Structure formats: structure tokens, C-alpha cells
């Protein structure tokens, strides 16, 4: 039986401020809104401009939904004492806070998995190389495997499960810190693989050095996600198992939702157009002209249709405003078309030689 002291009124019931918890709640809402904007822009581009929606879009929407659920969890954690010192919160609020924290851990692991799968599915859409596709599928398998293992380990980290949030129940729990560290290490490893995977494919594209650097920089934005993971690992220290757990967990939680939402934003950037690139070019004094009058739909055009829209061989196409996806698919399609035209031209020339000696 819990003592009366455990259930005495606390700072939450007294209406005193929780600045640390409020900051956690506000930042989570801001980043959830940013993620929503980027995903909405992605869907508009895919569904109404390119009309090329695919499974990678479904996966990123799933990740966004989980990120929003995480935001709700973090706000409930803060409302029940996360950000306050342990002795400022009564036992009833602690149980509620840790129950929401338990849910947030599961949501985090699934959300990061879906984001990675979305990026890898995008890779499969724009990079045709056989070895590259095999590597992408293997990475997806690794991601799903360790994510499922992490989710199941989190759910059954305590016996009974309820002991994860109600610490006074009889039972035992695993060393949850070790679980968090091992999961974070696997997240970093797969992030590095995802960043490195397209480098060789980009290098082989017939693009200018500036365009290759642009592509590489966009795909390398995952470094920010890795940075968030590393900082979160640093904040998930033995302090989180100390008696002041409600206070220190607020810090690690802030980096957790930053990691998820920054990952979603980075996953959307390769699909989005760059409307500000024309303005930037004009500021630099470079005159730009539009090269397309309609939406980009590389990959769906026949060779004859694409030929009618390409410029002459002496005119360098202006890719300003194209998305990364447009740039890669357009260049790949253009390269295949050029090779086919060269082959046909060579065959015609040989036939003419035999017919008209």
C-alpha cells in the first residue's frame, strides 16, 4: 500500500510552472508542424505535379502520423511531471508520465524505421543499378529486423509489463540503458549506410560537378539525424536511472523527437522542387530561363515523347528548380535516349553505305 506521502499534493496540482516541461512540449509541437508541412509539400508534388506517388510516400506519411503521436505523448509527459525534479511530483503523476514515456519509446522506434524504409524505397525508384538495389534491399531487411527486435524488447523489458511505468509493482526489468544504446548504435550504422549508398550512383551520372555536389549534399543531410542520435546517446546516461529521472529524461526526450522529425524532413527534401534556386541565381547575377512549361514526369515518357522535349545537343539544359528526383531521373532517361539515338544513327549510316556504295 502506498503511503500518504507518495500521493501528497505536488507542484502540478498546485499549479506551479514547469518551464523545462513546457519547453519540451512547445518544441515538439513546432517540429511536428514542420514535418507536416514538408510531408504535405511532398504529397502535393508527387500526387498533383509529378503524379508519381508510390510506397515511399505511404511510408513517410506513416512516420509523420507516429511523430504526431509522439508529440502528444511528450505533451502528456510534461503535463504529468517530466521536466520537474523527482521529489516535486507525486506518485500518481509519475505513473502517468512514465506510461506515456513507455508509449513514446515504441512510437520512436517504429517511426525511425518507416523513415529509413521510405528513403530506401525512394532509392529503388531513382537508381536502377542491380548491385545498388540489392544493397538497398539488404539495408531494409537489417532495418526492419533490428527495429522489430527493439520494439519487442521495449515492450517486454519488464515483467510484468506494467512495471515499466509503475515502479512499485513486484517483478523485474532489463537494463533499459543497454537496450537504448544498442538501438542507437544500429540506427547510426544504418544511417551511415543510407548516406553512403547513393554516392557511387551519383558519381556515375552525366552531370556537372555542381549538380553532383548538390545531389550529394541533399542525400547527406542525414548527418543531422546522426548528430541528433549521438547527442541523445550522450544524454541517455546513468543519470536517467537516478532518482531524478523525471528531470533528466526531458533532455533526452527533446533530442528523440528532434531526431525523428529531422529525419522526416530530410526524407522529403529529395522529392521537393527548389523554387528559391531561381531567385538565388538572379541574386548572383546569373540569368536563368525556364526549360519546361509543364510538370516533370521523367520515367513515364516514351523515347519519342522525350525526344520532342529535349534541347539540341549544343544547348545545356537548365535544371534550376528541379527536384533531386527530377534531376536524377531526367539525366538517366536522357542518357538512355542519347545512347539509343547513337545506336540507331550508326545503324542507319551503315545501311546507307551498303545501299548507296
C-alpha positions as CSV (number, residue, x, y, z in Angstrom):
1,X,0.0,0.0,0.0
2,X,1.4,3.4,-1.0
3,X,2.0,5.8,1.8
4,X,0.1,9.0,2.1
5,X,3.4,10.9,1.4
6,X,3.5,9.3,-2.1
7,X,0.2,10.8,-3.0
8,X,0.5,14.2,-1.4
9,X,-0.2,17.3,-3.5
10,X,2.7,18.3,-5.7
11,X,3.7,21.3,-7.9
12,X,1.5,20.1,-10.7
13,X,-1.6,20.1,-8.5
14,X,-0.5,23.4,-7.0
15,X,-0.4,25.0,-10.5
16,X,3.3,25.9,-10.3
17,X,5.1,26.4,-13.7
18,X,7.2,23.6,-15.3
19,X,9.4,25.6,-17.7
20,X,11.5,22.6,-18.7
21,X,8.5,20.5,-19.5
22,X,6.7,23.4,-21.3
23,X,9.8,23.9,-23.5
24,X,9.8,20.2,-24.3
25,X,6.1,20.4,-25.3
26,X,6.4,23.5,-27.4
27,X,9.5,22.4,-29.3
28,X,7.8,19.0,-30.1
29,X,4.8,20.8,-31.5
30,X,6.9,23.1,-33.6
31,X,8.9,20.3,-35.2
32,X,5.7,18.2,-35.7
33,X,4.2,21.1,-37.6
34,X,7.4,21.5,-39.7
35,X,7.3,17.8,-40.5
36,X,3.7,18.1,-41.5
37,X,4.5,21.0,-43.9
38,X,7.3,19.1,-45.6
39,X,5.3,15.9,-46.0
40,X,2.3,17.9,-47.3
41,X,4.6,19.6,-49.8
42,X,5.9,16.2,-50.8
43,X,2.5,14.8,-51.4
44,X,1.4,17.8,-53.4
45,X,4.5,17.4,-55.6
46,X,4.0,13.6,-56.0
47,X,0.2,13.5,-56.4
48,X,-0.6,16.7,-58.3
49,X,2.6,17.8,-60.1
50,X,4.6,14.6,-61.0
51,X,1.7,12.2,-60.4
52,X,4.2,9.6,-59.3
53,X,3.0,8.7,-55.8
54,X,4.5,5.5,-54.5
55,X,5.1,3.3,-51.5
56,X,7.8,5.6,-50.2
57,X,5.2,8.3,-49.8
58,X,2.9,6.0,-47.8
59,X,5.8,5.1,-45.5
60,X,6.7,8.7,-44.8
61,X,3.1,9.5,-44.1
62,X,3.1,6.6,-41.6
63,X,6.2,8.1,-40.0
64,X,4.6,11.5,-39.7
65,X,1.5,10.0,-38.0
66,X,3.7,8.3,-35.5
67,X,5.7,11.6,-35.0
68,X,2.4,13.4,-34.2
69,X,1.5,10.7,-31.7
70,X,4.9,11.1,-30.1
71,X,4.2,14.8,-29.8
72,X,1.0,14.0,-27.9
73,X,3.0,11.6,-25.7
74,X,5.6,14.2,-24.9
75,X,3.0,16.8,-24.0
76,X,1.3,14.4,-21.7
77,X,4.7,13.5,-20.1
78,X,5.3,17.2,-19.5
79,X,1.8,17.7,-18.1
80,X,2.4,14.9,-15.6
81,X,5.8,16.0,-14.4
82,X,8.6,15.4,-16.9
83,X,10.9,18.4,-16.6
84,X,10.3,18.7,-12.8
85,X,12.5,17.2,-10.1
86,X,11.5,13.8,-8.9
87,X,10.6,14.9,-5.4
88,X,8.3,17.6,-6.9
89,X,5.9,15.1,-8.5
90,X,3.6,12.7,-6.6
91,X,3.5,9.0,-7.4
92,X,0.2,9.2,-9.3
93,X,1.6,11.7,-11.8
94,X,4.8,9.7,-12.1
95,X,2.9,6.6,-13.1
96,X,1.0,8.6,-15.8
97,X,4.2,10.3,-17.1
98,X,6.2,7.0,-17.4
99,X,3.2,5.3,-19.1
100,X,3.3,8.0,-21.8
101,X,7.1,7.7,-21.9
102,X,6.8,3.9,-22.5
103,X,4.4,4.6,-25.4
104,X,6.8,7.2,-26.9
105,X,9.7,4.8,-26.9
106,X,7.8,2.3,-29.1
107,X,6.5,5.1,-31.4
108,X,10.0,6.4,-31.8
109,X,11.5,3.0,-32.9
110,X,8.7,2.4,-35.4
111,X,8.8,6.0,-36.8
112,X,12.6,5.9,-37.4
113,X,12.2,2.5,-39.2
114,X,9.5,3.8,-41.5
115,X,11.5,6.9,-42.3
116,X,14.5,4.8,-43.3
117,X,12.4,2.5,-45.4
118,X,10.9,5.5,-47.2
119,X,14.3,6.8,-48.1
120,X,15.4,3.3,-49.3
121,X,12.2,2.9,-51.4
122,X,13.0,6.3,-53.0
123,X,16.4,5.0,-53.8
124,X,14.9,2.0,-55.6
125,X,12.8,4.3,-57.7
126,X,15.6,6.5,-58.9
127,X,18.7,4.3,-59.0
128,X,18.4,1.3,-61.4
129,X,21.8,-0.4,-60.7
130,X,21.4,-4.1,-59.8
131,X,24.1,-4.1,-57.1
132,X,22.7,-0.9,-55.7
133,X,19.2,-2.3,-55.5
134,X,20.5,-5.5,-53.7
135,X,22.3,-3.3,-51.2
136,X,19.1,-1.3,-50.6
137,X,17.0,-4.3,-50.0
138,X,19.6,-5.8,-47.6
139,X,19.7,-2.5,-45.7
140,X,15.9,-2.6,-45.5
141,X,16.0,-6.1,-44.1
142,X,18.5,-5.1,-41.5
143,X,16.4,-2.0,-40.5
144,X,13.2,-4.0,-40.1
145,X,14.9,-6.7,-38.2
146,X,16.6,-4.6,-35.5
147,X,13.6,-2.3,-35.3
148,X,11.3,-5.2,-34.5
149,X,13.8,-6.5,-32.0
150,X,14.0,-3.1,-30.3
151,X,10.2,-2.8,-30.2
152,X,9.6,-6.2,-28.7
153,X,12.5,-5.7,-26.2
154,X,11.0,-2.4,-25.1
155,X,7.5,-3.9,-24.7
156,X,8.8,-6.9,-22.6
157,X,11.6,-5.1,-20.9
158,X,9.7,-5.6,-17.6
159,X,7.9,-8.5,-16.1
160,X,5.1,-7.7,-15.7
161,X,4.9,-5.1,-18.5
162,X,3.1,-2.6,-16.2
163,X,6.3,-2.4,-14.1
164,X,7.8,-0.2,-16.8
165,X,5.7,2.7,-15.6
166,X,4.6,1.5,-12.1
167,X,7.9,1.0,-10.3
168,X,6.3,-0.3,-7.1
169,X,4.9,-3.4,-8.6
170,X,6.7,-6.7,-7.9
171,X,8.8,-8.0,-10.7
172,X,12.0,-7.2,-12.5
173,X,13.2,-5.2,-15.6
174,X,16.0,-5.4,-18.1
175,X,18.8,-2.9,-18.2
176,X,16.9,-0.5,-20.4
177,X,20.0,1.7,-20.8
178,X,21.8,-1.1,-22.7
179,X,18.7,-1.5,-24.9
180,X,18.7,2.2,-25.7
181,X,22.4,2.2,-26.5
182,X,22.3,-0.9,-28.8
183,X,19.3,0.5,-30.6
184,X,21.1,3.9,-31.1
185,X,24.2,2.2,-32.5
186,X,22.1,0.2,-35.1
187,X,20.3,3.4,-36.0
188,X,23.6,5.2,-36.6
189,X,25.1,2.3,-38.6
190,X,22.0,2.2,-40.9
191,X,22.0,6.0,-41.3
192,X,25.6,5.9,-42.4
193,X,24.8,3.2,-44.9
194,X,21.9,5.1,-46.3
195,X,24.1,8.2,-46.7
196,X,26.9,6.3,-48.4
197,X,24.7,4.2,-50.7
198,X,24.0,6.7,-53.5
199,X,27.4,8.3,-53.7
200,X,28.8,6.0,-56.4
201,X,25.5,6.2,-58.3
202,X,25.7,10.0,-58.3
203,X,29.3,9.9,-59.4
204,X,28.4,8.0,-62.5
205,X,25.7,10.4,-63.6
206,X,26.5,12.7,-66.6
207,X,26.0,15.9,-64.6
208,X,28.2,18.9,-63.8
209,X,30.3,18.9,-60.7
210,X,28.0,21.5,-59.1
211,X,24.9,19.3,-59.7
212,X,26.7,16.3,-58.3
213,X,27.6,18.2,-55.2
214,X,24.0,19.4,-54.9
215,X,22.7,15.8,-55.1
216,X,25.3,14.6,-52.6
217,X,24.6,17.4,-50.2
218,X,20.9,16.7,-50.2
219,X,21.4,12.9,-49.6
220,X,24.0,13.7,-46.9
221,X,21.5,15.7,-44.8
222,X,21.1,12.5,-42.8
223,X,24.2,13.6,-41.0
224,X,22.0,15.9,-39.0
225,X,19.9,12.9,-37.9
226,X,23.1,11.1,-36.9
227,X,24.1,14.2,-34.9
228,X,20.8,14.1,-33.0
229,X,21.2,10.4,-32.3
230,X,24.7,10.9,-30.9
231,X,23.6,13.8,-28.7
232,X,20.7,11.7,-27.5
233,X,23.0,8.8,-26.6
234,X,25.1,11.3,-24.6
235,X,22.1,12.5,-22.7
236,X,20.9,8.9,-22.1
237,X,23.4,8.4,-19.3
238,X,23.3,6.7,-15.9
239,X,21.6,9.9,-14.7
240,X,18.4,8.6,-16.3
241,X,18.3,5.8,-13.8
242,X,19.0,8.0,-10.9
243,X,16.3,9.2,-8.6
244,X,15.8,12.5,-10.5
245,X,14.7,10.6,-13.6
246,X,11.7,12.9,-14.5
247,X,14.1,15.9,-14.7
248,X,16.8,14.3,-16.9
249,X,14.6,12.4,-19.2
250,X,13.2,15.7,-20.5
251,X,16.5,16.4,-22.1
252,X,16.9,13.1,-23.9
253,X,13.3,13.2,-25.0
254,X,13.8,16.5,-26.7
255,X,16.6,15.0,-28.8
256,X,14.5,12.0,-29.5
257,X,11.7,13.9,-31.2
258,X,14.3,16.1,-33.0
259,X,15.8,13.0,-34.4
260,X,12.5,11.7,-35.7
261,X,11.3,14.9,-37.2
262,X,14.6,16.0,-38.8
263,X,14.7,12.5,-40.4
264,X,11.2,13.0,-41.9
265,X,12.2,16.5,-43.2
266,X,15.4,15.1,-44.8
267,X,13.5,12.2,-46.4
268,X,11.2,14.8,-48.1
269,X,13.8,17.1,-49.5
270,X,15.0,15.0,-52.5
271,X,11.4,14.9,-53.8
272,X,10.6,18.6,-53.4
273,X,11.2,21.3,-56.0
274,X,13.7,24.1,-55.3
275,X,11.6,27.2,-56.0
276,X,14.2,29.5,-54.4
277,X,17.0,28.4,-56.6
278,X,16.0,30.7,-59.4
279,X,15.8,33.7,-57.1
280,X,19.3,32.8,-55.7
281,X,20.6,32.6,-59.3
282,X,19.3,36.1,-60.1
283,X,20.8,37.5,-56.9
284,X,24.1,36.1,-58.1
285,X,23.6,37.8,-61.4
286,X,23.0,34.6,-63.4
287,X,20.2,34.9,-65.9
288,X,18.0,31.8,-65.9
289,X,15.3,30.7,-68.2
290,X,12.6,28.0,-67.7
291,X,13.2,24.8,-69.6
292,X,9.9,23.2,-69.1
293,X,6.4,24.5,-69.4
294,X,4.7,21.6,-67.6
295,X,5.3,19.3,-64.7
296,X,8.2,16.9,-64.6
297,X,7.3,13.3,-65.4
298,X,10.5,11.7,-66.1
299,X,10.4,7.9,-66.4
300,X,6.8,7.9,-67.7
301,X,7.6,9.3,-71.2
302,X,8.3,7.2,-74.2
303,X,11.5,7.9,-76.1
304,X,9.7,9.7,-78.8
305,X,7.8,11.9,-76.4
306,X,11.0,12.8,-74.5
307,X,12.8,13.5,-77.8
308,X,10.3,16.2,-78.7
309,X,11.0,18.0,-75.4
310,X,14.8,17.8,-75.3
311,X,17.0,20.6,-76.4
312,X,19.6,20.4,-79.1
313,X,23.0,18.7,-78.3
314,X,24.7,22.1,-78.1
315,X,22.2,23.5,-75.6
316,X,22.9,22.8,-71.9
317,X,19.6,22.1,-70.1
318,X,18.7,24.3,-67.1
319,X,17.8,22.2,-64.1
320,X,17.1,25.2,-61.9
321,X,14.0,24.4,-59.8
322,X,14.1,20.7,-60.4
323,X,13.9,18.3,-57.5
324,X,16.7,15.9,-56.9
325,X,14.4,13.1,-58.1
326,X,13.7,15.0,-61.3
327,X,17.4,15.7,-61.9
328,X,18.5,12.1,-61.5
329,X,15.6,10.5,-63.4
330,X,15.8,13.1,-66.1
331,X,19.5,12.6,-66.6
332,X,19.2,8.9,-66.6
333,X,16.4,9.0,-69.1
334,X,18.4,11.4,-71.3
335,X,21.5,9.2,-71.2
336,X,19.5,6.2,-72.3
337,X,17.8,8.2,-75.1
338,X,21.2,9.5,-76.3
339,X,22.7,6.0,-76.4
340,X,19.7,4.7,-78.3
341,X,19.8,7.6,-80.8
342,X,23.5,7.0,-81.3
343,X,22.9,3.3,-82.0
344,X,20.1,4.0,-84.4
345,X,22.1,6.7,-86.2
346,X,25.1,4.3,-86.5
347,X,22.9,1.6,-88.0
348,X,21.3,3.9,-90.5
349,X,24.7,5.2,-91.6
350,X,25.9,1.6,-92.1
351,X,22.7,0.7,-94.1
352,X,23.2,3.8,-96.3
353,X,26.8,2.7,-97.1
354,X,25.6,-0.7,-98.3
355,X,22.7,0.6,-100.3
356,X,24.5,3.5,-101.9
357,X,28.1,2.5,-102.4
